[in-house]
Amino acid sequence: MGNSNYLKDDFYQHLKGDEELFGKIITSNGKYFFVWDYVNQEHLWISGSVLKKLGFKSEPPENDLTTWKSRLKFTLAPNDTLQGNPSKKEITLENSQKITIKATANLFYIRNQEKEILRVLGVLEKNWFKDASGAKISKKNKFEKTLQESQNRFKFISENISDGIYIIENDQLVFASKAYLKMMDLSEEQKQQSHKKDMFCMVHPDDLEMVKGAIYGAAENKQPSVKYIFRCLTGKGEYKWREDIMNIHYDASGKAFRAITIARDITQEKIEKIESIKKQESIDLQNQLLIKLYSNVMDNALENKIKEVTILAAKGLTIDRASFWEIKNEELICKNLFDKIEEVHSSDAILDVRTIPKYISALNNKTAFTTDEMYTDQDTIELIDNYLRPLGVTDMLDVPIRANGKFYGVLCCEHRDNPRVWSENDISFARALADYLSLALEEDSRKQAEIKLNENQEKLKFIAENTSDGILVFESNAMTYVSPAYSKFSGYSEEYMQNLSLENIFSLVHPEDRERLRIIIYSNLGKQKQNFSYEYRFKGSDGEYQWREDSANVIYKPDGMYSKYILISRDITERKKTERQLIESEQQLRLITENTSDGVLVIENGKLSYVSPSYVKLLNYPKEVYLNFTPEDVYSRFHPDDIVTVQPFIQECLARHLKEFKYEFRFRASDGEYHWREDSANVIYDENGKYSKYIVVTRDISARKEAEKEKNRLFQITEKQNEKLINFTHIVSHDIRSHTSNLSMILDLFEETTDPQEQKEYFSMLKQSTDKLSDTIFFLNETVAIQSGEKGKKVRLNLKKEIEKAILGINAIIKTNKVRLKINIEDHLEIEGTQSYLESIIFNLLTNAIKYKSPERDPVIKIKAGKIAEEIKLSVQDNGLGIDLETNKDKIFGMYKTFHGNPDAVGLGLFMMKNHIESMGGSIDVESEVGVGTTFNLYFI
């Protein structure tokens, strides 16, 4: 029946999934059955007992598909339909002598997902068969038949299903399939011995109560089946995990008398699940250790932090040894090795880096180095004899440590004994520990630097108090130290100097040097240069200017700002006098020897033939160097941005045989700095049109270029001032208009009433509004002072008080429009800003909320504020008309933009609010829904 195995497998897979069908087959007549292909109308499989009764041989070649298809016939009664499941039908079969035999069968239908019949399982009733002549079977044969049925019960299942099956009747094991015996590693002899014992003795002790509870509980509740998972003892003395599905049959009195069980080996599934749980437990442990490590903010010494990391590495990776090594002076030095078995730390090992170059290179080029083949891996082969083999290391996970941008050392995680495969979580955990070490090393380096700095400061103080040069120290834009020598030659006391602001100090610089000095200092600070110097004239206490040469030494913070600015100042007044005399002498000499102060250069035959002294001084190249220059050498010193335009221009002029032309460019001096030059070229050509002499008069125009740059800067400043003036004009117009509108409304109300009490109330409101108008004019004057540079400092403002004062200024508008205000702001909440700007913002928010109220409801304005991170957030929410943000999102804060068609709307309020908040360093955004309302969110620094 080999050709039909795939059919049986398919059939039994279906049978396993349908416990009800399985039970009906077992309890009916599991010996005589057939499977019919309903789609192709042919037999797929007939049990050996049916074949034998029909006179066919039960062994090949007759027992195969060819025989069934060609010699067996199966028909239903005429006009019979396949309804019900199961259904009892009369069928006809044809025996080996082609005699038609009628029989009654219970038909079970196997359907697809669309409920279409695919196959028919027929189980014949016990009295179906007759002999070949049609005579009834004798009582003896019936007895033999019953005995045969008992012996062959479920044989087809046990021989063809991969899961084990066993049957217990009246507390006795009556059947066990071969698959079950194989699963449980039991021989026939062992099966007989085990059957004499209580079957529960094979259950693991930890699972026994659960299994008994499941089985007895199902029997007590008359459940047809029950499923349970447990560990079962095999014939080899080992436990296997099983999943059993037990079908329970009950007699007429409801007592359970038979249990048919399908047992499946799920040991591998359980092992995988246990491994998964262990893996997750390992991840959880590693995460807990990292949280503990990184949450420990105690200022431990570096040595203690290294110890803690090695302990956690051993614990989190479940290894015996973890260590930290530092690379120093061609040596790999063990700073701490933790042995978890001995629970001791050591630090006595040293390896020569020069003997392990491959290992060091592999570490330096990877974020983590892992290998489980260390004795063949080329990167670790250098460590075998002097490290790995003596220590019995089998697997390693090494992570490089980098601190301050350099390869500093390595965290070594070593496993011994059984082979180990490092998981991604293990690697991530080790890298996190390495990152912590990197941070600890950088922090320790910073602390050591601070200690050294403090020592240096003490030395500096000693030098400053005993040198003739003056010393100044600036920290956070304030002078923190003035040496006695500086105080002496400047004539100012130390206390007086320390109270000067930076602007006060610059005011003591000679006007001709002041801006140049600013540029030099701030340019070098912007480039984070640590050392630079400059010369300038400084006014002493006697009003006289002295020439100073300052050498600056600067220490910067990580954010690029300086933390210390140390200045060594030397009086060079006498030297400057000498230099001035020398310059005057050189100028007289130049006038005699040269006709111009500009540099002169002559090129002949592709080489420089003459360089004037002024030209040599211009860029500080030695004359001998100039005379060896070729035109290519000259071009190579052009600024990269200028060479692409100037060189083609010169070549074009020469091609056109122009005798005179000019060009400007930057030329690199000997110190590497570029200088602006203006060259006037005079060219002499030979008879062939080739230039024979190229004479250049060059002029340094760096100062002119700087002046043009300054001019552009001043122009930009002027533009910004004009913009501020326009904004201020709008503020005056808008804010005063709000107050006058309120005053006008109060006067109208005053005139409309004759009630003295109301007139008194309106008069009080009128007084409050005029007071607020006076305040507004005062703060507008303050704004003018700020814009003009007279005042540049912001002030601390109590947010709640400012809002309450603004409300008083429009109380008539609020009362007339029946506005309900809900304010939720802490009393002590303060912001830093300009009072006039804040008042203007609040006026705009409140008047807009009232102006654009909904006609369907009274206006409600909610004002709340609180601190979020480093900012103060102020929210003003109304229930008015709302704004269509999809349409107006990009122009919501634009100048002269209106959104509701009000005739008195100007379109400046939101524009001014945005300018005001941004001028104070803050920001604004809006949330709105048409018909619901609008919320403006303001953020103050």
ABEGO torsion letter per residue (X at the ends): XAAAAAAAAAAAAAAAABAAAAAAAAABBAABBBBBBAAAGBBABBBAAAAAAAGBBABOAABBAAAAAAABBBBBBBGBBBBEOBBBBBBBBBBAAGBBBBBBBBBBBBBBAAGBBABBBBBBBAAABBBAAGBBBBAAAAAAAAAAAAAABGAAAAAABABBBBBBBGGBBABBBAAAAAAAGBBAAAAAAAAABBAAAABBAAAAAAAAAAAAAAAAAGBABBBBBBBBBBAAGBBBBBBBBBBBBBBAAGBBABBBBBBBBAAAAAAAAAAAAAAAAAAAAAAAAAAAAAABABBBBAAAAAAAAAAAAAAAAGBABBBBBBBBGGBBBBABBBBAAAGBBBBABBBBAAABAAAAAAAAABABBBBABAAABAAAAAAAAAAAAAAGBABBBBBBBBBGGBBABBBBBBBBEBBBBBBAAAAAAAAAAAAAAAAAAAAAAAAAAAAAAAAAAAAAAAAAAABABBBBBBBGGBBABBBAAAAAAAGBBAAAAAABBAAAAAAABBAAAAAAAAAAAAAAAAAGBABBBBBBBBBBAAGBBBBBBBBBBBBBBAAGBBABBBBBBBBAAAAAAAAAAAAAAAAAAAAAABABABBBBBBBGGBBABBBAAAAAAAGBBAAAAAABBAAAAAAABBAAAAAAAAAAAAAAAAAGBABBBBBBBBBBAAGBBBBBBBBBBBBBBAAGBBABBBBBBBBAAAAAAAAAAAAAAAAAAAAAAAAAAAAAAAAAAAAAAAAAAAAAAAAAAAABABAAAAAAAAAAAAAAAAAAAAAAAAAAAAAAAAAGABABBBBBBAAAAAAAAAAAAAAAAAAAGBBBBBBBBAABBBBBBAAAAAAAAAAAAAAAAAABBAABBBBBBBBBBBBEABBBBBBBBABAEBBAAAAAAAAABBGBBAAGBAABAGAAAAAAAAAAAAAGBBBBBBBBBGAEBBBBBBBX
